[in-house]
Amino acid sequence: MLFDTHCHIQFKSFFEDRAEVIARCKEKGMVLNLVGTQIPTSQKAIELAEQYEWMYASVGIHPIQHDVVDVEEEDTSFRSRGEQFDEVLFEHMARHSKVIAIGETGLDKFHIAKDKTLEEIFAKQKKLFLQHWELSQKVNKPLVIHVRDAHEEMIELISNPDANRDEKSFLSLDLGKTKNNNWNDISGVIHCFTSNWTHAQQYLDMGLYLGFTGVITFPPKKTDPKSQEELLEVIEKCPLDRMLVETDSPYLAPQKYRGTRSEPWMVEEVIAQIAEVKKMHIEEVERQIFENSQRLFKIA
């Protein structure tokens, strides 16, 4: 079975033909995790997941949604609205039976508002991430972690969260004293991992999973061939039982479908690329990664 552990079919990109997309996924016998990036998309993810036994949801605020910033991507453009973390609302959503993870949340150095410094932006993003991490421990559900151009900062944040705590302003929990909770414990996946083996090893040593998208099927960039070589090295070296696959649809369509809107069923191309790099049978890779997904998200 195929498990797209990170997609956004609740987004407006699928408004006109969402039923057809869902039908194609159902025909493939898929399981989907619909990932929220703000309050409305988190709520919509839950609403859709309630309608289909094979769909689940994650709830959170994407780091770029914490500020107002113009976002230009290959697949889309929009203006983020700037949202605050509503602890009561997110805990209510997080305890829903169809919610399997908290996020996506994390650090993003790529999209920075022109009128803000990186220090200002990161202070907000780190605070937001810690709020999500608290919630994940409170409800015992893993994190979906977004990292873009900020792996060193994320590794430092996870390794030493106390350095970024501001207890007077936002913490309602003291995880160091809460039974069964500890800042040293983290469960989750690094969404759309595209860095090198050094960073991969550090995340794996923390007990995290690595999520891979259609990016691993892209040819090397003429301007930067090394980055793709390093990513394929990660695919080769990463233990298969610590890997997840995802599309991030409607973004990042695999190379075979590049230039079109990505859909969850295209995750089969990611599976095929992993199998090729690892010199394994596709069926074996698909089976193990599906089991990994079940284990992390606690789905029977």
VEXBA-354196 format. One record per residue (C-alpha): residue number from 1; residue in three letters; x, y, z. Coordinates in steps of 0.02 Angstrom, whole numbers. Layout:
// VEXBA-354196
(r NUM; ala; (X; Y; Z))
...
//
This chain:
// VEXBA-354196
(r 1; met; (0; 0; 0))
(r 2; leu; (50; 180; -28))
(r 3; phe; (49; 306; 115))
(r 4; asp; (72; 488; 66))
(r 5; thr; (123; 554; 236))
(r 6; his; (117; 737; 185))
(r 7; cys; (-5; 811; 61))
(r 8; his; (-122; 961; 52))
(r 9; ile; (-273; 909; -51))
(r 10; gln; (-379; 1020; 61))
(r 11; phe; (-294; 1171; -20))
(r 12; lys; (-382; 1281; -148))
(r 13; ser; (-277; 1205; -287))
(r 14; phe; (-393; 1054; -279))
(r 15; phe; (-556; 1149; -263))
(r 16; glu; (-624; 1112; -436))
(r 17; asp; (-576; 928; -453))
(r 18; arg; (-545; 864; -277))
(r 19; ala; (-671; 722; -300))
(r 20; glu; (-576; 659; -452))
(r 21; val; (-410; 668; -362))
(r 22; ile; (-482; 573; -214))
(r 23; ala; (-551; 441; -334))
(r 24; arg; (-377; 415; -410))
(r 25; cys; (-302; 394; -237))
(r 26; lys; (-438; 272; -185))
(r 27; glu; (-408; 169; -342))
(r 28; lys; (-226; 151; -288))
(r 29; gly; (-280; 94; -113))
(r 30; met; (-190; 238; -30))
(r 31; val; (-182; 313; 144))
(r 32; leu; (-161; 502; 157))
(r 33; asn; (-106; 623; 290))
(r 34; leu; (-181; 794; 253))
(r 35; val; (-65; 922; 332))
(r 36; gly; (-127; 1089; 396))
(r 37; thr; (-23; 1247; 379))
(r 38; gln; (-138; 1369; 472))
(r 39; ile; (-303; 1362; 566))
(r 40; pro; (-421; 1353; 415))
(r 41; thr; (-318; 1222; 322))
(r 42; ser; (-301; 1119; 481))
(r 43; gln; (-489; 1123; 507))
(r 44; lys; (-519; 1079; 326))
(r 45; ala; (-399; 932; 340))
(r 46; ile; (-500; 863; 485))
(r 47; glu; (-664; 889; 392))
(r 48; leu; (-601; 791; 242))
(r 49; ala; (-522; 654; 348))
(r 50; glu; (-688; 628; 437))
(r 51; gln; (-767; 581; 270))
(r 52; tyr; (-643; 445; 222))
(r 53; glu; (-580; 301; 326))
(r 54; trp; (-412; 305; 237))
(r 55; met; (-377; 489; 267))
(r 56; tyr; (-299; 570; 420))
(r 57; ala; (-250; 747; 468))
(r 58; ser; (-111; 847; 548))
(r 59; val; (-140; 1017; 627))
(r 60; gly; (-20; 1162; 643))
(r 61; ile; (46; 1330; 585))
(r 62; his; (181; 1331; 451))
(r 63; pro; (327; 1443; 503))
(r 64; ile; (298; 1566; 361))
(r 65; gln; (115; 1584; 413))
(r 66; his; (168; 1666; 577))
(r 67; asp; (209; 1826; 482))
(r 68; val; (140; 1921; 335))
(r 69; val; (255; 1885; 187))
(r 70; asp; (241; 1868; -2))
(r 71; val; (278; 1689; -55))
(r 72; glu; (336; 1650; -231))
(r 73; glu; (362; 1467; -277))
(r 74; glu; (376; 1369; -438))
(r 75; asp; (201; 1300; -413))
(r 76; thr; (110; 1445; -331))
(r 77; ser; (115; 1619; -258))
(r 78; phe; (20; 1688; -110))
(r 79; arg; (30; 1809; 37))
(r 80; ser; (37; 1729; 208))
(r 81; arg; (-85; 1804; 332))
(r 82; gly; (7; 1801; 498))
(r 83; glu; (-71; 1687; 629))
(r 84; gln; (-44; 1664; 815))
(r 85; phe; (-41; 1495; 900))
(r 86; asp; (-209; 1473; 988))
(r 87; glu; (-164; 1344; 1119))
(r 88; val; (-343; 1300; 1166))
(r 89; leu; (-403; 1283; 987))
(r 90; phe; (-254; 1180; 930))
(r 91; glu; (-266; 1063; 1079))
(r 92; his; (-450; 1037; 1039))
(r 93; met; (-406; 994; 858))
(r 94; ala; (-256; 889; 909))
(r 95; arg; (-363; 774; 1015))
(r 96; his; (-478; 732; 869))
(r 97; ser; (-474; 546; 830))
(r 98; lys; (-424; 575; 647))
(r 99; val; (-278; 688; 692))
(r 100; ile; (-115; 589; 690))
(r 101; ala; (18; 726; 703))
(r 102; ile; (56; 905; 750))
(r 103; gly; (120; 1021; 614))
(r 104; glu; (184; 1065; 498))
(r 105; thr; (295; 1175; 602))
(r 106; gly; (478; 1221; 600))
(r 107; leu; (604; 1345; 532))
(r 108; asp; (607; 1429; 362))
(r 109; lys; (750; 1544; 312))
(r 110; phe; (696; 1552; 129))
(r 111; his; (544; 1664; 149))
(r 112; ile; (589; 1818; 250))
(r 113; ala; (483; 1976; 256))
(r 114; lys; (579; 2123; 184))
(r 115; asp; (544; 2233; 335))
(r 116; lys; (605; 2104; 463))
(r 117; thr; (776; 2041; 514))
(r 118; leu; (819; 1856; 514))
(r 119; glu; (843; 1868; 702))
(r 120; glu; (665; 1934; 725))
(r 121; ile; (590; 1802; 611))
(r 122; phe; (684; 1658; 692))
(r 123; ala; (635; 1714; 866))
(r 124; lys; (452; 1698; 817))
(r 125; gln; (476; 1535; 722))
(r 126; lys; (571; 1454; 865))
(r 127; lys; (438; 1504; 990))
(r 128; leu; (304; 1435; 875))
(r 129; phe; (398; 1271; 853))
(r 130; leu; (416; 1248; 1040))
(r 131; gln; (229; 1277; 1063))
(r 132; his; (194; 1139; 936))
(r 133; trp; (321; 1025; 1020))
(r 134; glu; (237; 1052; 1188))
(r 135; leu; (70; 1008; 1112))
(r 136; ser; (138; 852; 1029))
(r 137; gln; (200; 789; 1196))
(r 138; lys; (39; 836; 1284))
(r 139; val; (-69; 736; 1163))
(r 140; asn; (64; 603; 1126))
(r 141; lys; (66; 630; 938))
(r 142; pro; (221; 656; 828))
(r 143; leu; (280; 816; 746))
(r 144; val; (285; 857; 560))
(r 145; ile; (441; 966; 550))
(r 146; his; (473; 1089; 410))
(r 147; val; (654; 1142; 385))
(r 148; arg; (708; 1252; 239))
(r 149; asp; (885; 1320; 231))
(r 150; ala; (895; 1305; 420))
(r 151; his; (956; 1132; 469))
(r 152; glu; (1096; 1193; 582))
(r 153; glu; (973; 1304; 675))
(r 154; met; (843; 1165; 690))
(r 155; ile; (968; 1039; 754))
(r 156; glu; (1026; 1164; 884))
(r 157; leu; (847; 1205; 933))
(r 158; ile; (800; 1023; 957))
(r 159; ser; (962; 988; 1050))
(r 160; asn; (947; 1137; 1166))
(r 161; pro; (767; 1199; 1174))
(r 162; asp; (789; 1279; 1346))
(r 163; ala; (898; 1412; 1266))
(r 164; asn; (746; 1471; 1169))
(r 165; arg; (613; 1461; 1304))
(r 166; asp; (525; 1616; 1364))
(r 167; glu; (425; 1549; 1509))
(r 168; lys; (348; 1716; 1557))
(r 169; ser; (270; 1745; 1387))
(r 170; phe; (204; 1583; 1319))
(r 171; leu; (237; 1420; 1408))
(r 172; ser; (91; 1339; 1496))
(r 173; leu; (182; 1176; 1527))
(r 174; asp; (345; 1140; 1614))
(r 175; leu; (398; 987; 1517))
(r 176; gly; (545; 957; 1631))
(r 177; lys; (422; 922; 1773))
(r 178; thr; (272; 852; 1681))
(r 179; lys; (257; 665; 1702))
(r 180; asn; (311; 565; 1549))
(r 181; asn; (365; 723; 1456))
(r 182; asn; (543; 781; 1428))
(r 183; trp; (625; 903; 1309))
(r 184; asn; (747; 764; 1266))
(r 185; asp; (606; 662; 1192))
(r 186; ile; (549; 705; 1017))
(r 187; ser; (446; 604; 896))
(r 188; gly; (415; 652; 716))
(r 189; val; (476; 670; 539))
(r 190; ile; (584; 796; 449))
(r 191; his; (467; 839; 307))
(r 192; cys; (540; 851; 130))
(r 193; phe; (718; 814; 182))
(r 194; thr; (840; 884; 52))
(r 195; ser; (1002; 908; 147))
(r 196; asn; (1159; 802; 169))
(r 197; trp; (1208; 645; 263))
(r 198; thr; (1285; 743; 407))
(r 199; his; (1118; 824; 447))
(r 200; ala; (1024; 663; 412))
(r 201; gln; (1130; 568; 539))
(r 202; gln; (1097; 699; 672))
(r 203; tyr; (910; 690; 647))
(r 204; leu; (914; 500; 646))
(r 205; asp; (1014; 500; 808))
(r 206; met; (874; 604; 884))
(r 207; gly; (752; 466; 840))
(r 208; leu; (668; 562; 699))
(r 209; tyr; (613; 494; 531))
(r 210; leu; (658; 572; 364))
(r 211; gly; (522; 612; 237))
(r 212; phe; (566; 612; 52))
(r 213; thr; (470; 693; -90))
(r 214; gly; (478; 700; -279))
(r 215; val; (634; 808; -259))
(r 216; ile; (736; 647; -252))
(r 217; thr; (685; 611; -432))
(r 218; phe; (747; 778; -500))
(r 219; pro; (904; 784; -608))
(r 220; pro; (1054; 877; -535))
(r 221; lys; (1051; 1065; -557))
(r 222; lys; (1183; 1128; -678))
(r 223; thr; (1222; 1267; -556))
(r 224; asp; (1230; 1153; -404))
(r 225; pro; (1247; 967; -448))
(r 226; lys; (1323; 926; -279))
(r 227; ser; (1161; 953; -182))
(r 228; gln; (1070; 815; -277))
(r 229; glu; (1219; 699; -261))
(r 230; glu; (1217; 727; -73))
(r 231; leu; (1030; 694; -66))
(r 232; leu; (1047; 529; -158))
(r 233; glu; (1188; 483; -39))
(r 234; val; (1063; 506; 103))
(r 235; ile; (939; 391; 14))
(r 236; glu; (1075; 260; -4))
(r 237; lys; (1135; 269; 177))
(r 238; cys; (974; 302; 273))
(r 239; pro; (904; 144; 354))
(r 240; leu; (747; 94; 261))
(r 241; asp; (650; 78; 424))
(r 242; arg; (675; 264; 459))
(r 243; met; (609; 328; 292))
(r 244; leu; (439; 400; 247))
(r 245; val; (375; 456; 76))
(r 246; glu; (268; 606; 34))
(r 247; thr; (218; 718; -110))
(r 248; asp; (185; 886; -27))
(r 249; ser; (50; 899; -161))
(r 250; pro; (4; 1014; -244))
(r 251; tyr; (191; 1053; -243))
(r 252; leu; (348; 960; -300))
(r 253; ala; (280; 842; -433))
(r 254; pro; (408; 704; -469))
(r 255; gln; (516; 727; -623))
(r 256; lys; (403; 616; -730))
(r 257; tyr; (260; 739; -700))
(r 258; arg; (362; 899; -680))
(r 259; gly; (267; 1053; -731))
(r 260; thr; (99; 983; -676))
(r 261; arg; (9; 991; -510))
(r 262; ser; (69; 855; -393))
(r 263; glu; (-58; 728; -330))
(r 264; pro; (-39; 603; -186))
(r 265; trp; (-36; 447; -297))
(r 266; met; (126; 513; -375))
(r 267; val; (214; 457; -216))
(r 268; glu; (240; 293; -309))
(r 269; glu; (378; 382; -407))
(r 270; val; (467; 422; -243))
(r 271; ile; (456; 239; -192))
(r 272; ala; (527; 186; -360))
(r 273; gln; (674; 305; -344))
(r 274; ile; (716; 243; -169))
(r 275; ala; (709; 63; -231))
(r 276; glu; (824; 105; -377))
(r 277; val; (953; 193; -269))
(r 278; lys; (951; 56; -138))
(r 279; lys; (947; -82; -270))
(r 280; met; (793; -162; -191))
(r 281; his; (626; -224; -255))
(r 282; ile; (492; -89; -261))
(r 283; glu; (370; -202; -168))
(r 284; glu; (492; -225; -24))
(r 285; val; (523; -38; -9))
(r 286; glu; (338; 2; -19))
(r 287; arg; (294; -125; 116))
(r 288; gln; (429; -67; 238))
(r 289; ile; (392; 118; 217))
(r 290; phe; (207; 88; 242))
(r 291; glu; (248; -3; 405))
(r 292; asn; (359; 144; 457))
(r 293; ser; (214; 263; 428))
(r 294; gln; (97; 157; 531))
(r 295; arg; (224; 148; 673))
(r 296; leu; (261; 334; 682))
(r 297; phe; (80; 391; 669))
(r 298; lys; (13; 251; 778))
(r 299; ile; (-109; 185; 648))
(r 300; ala; (-157; 2; 665))
//
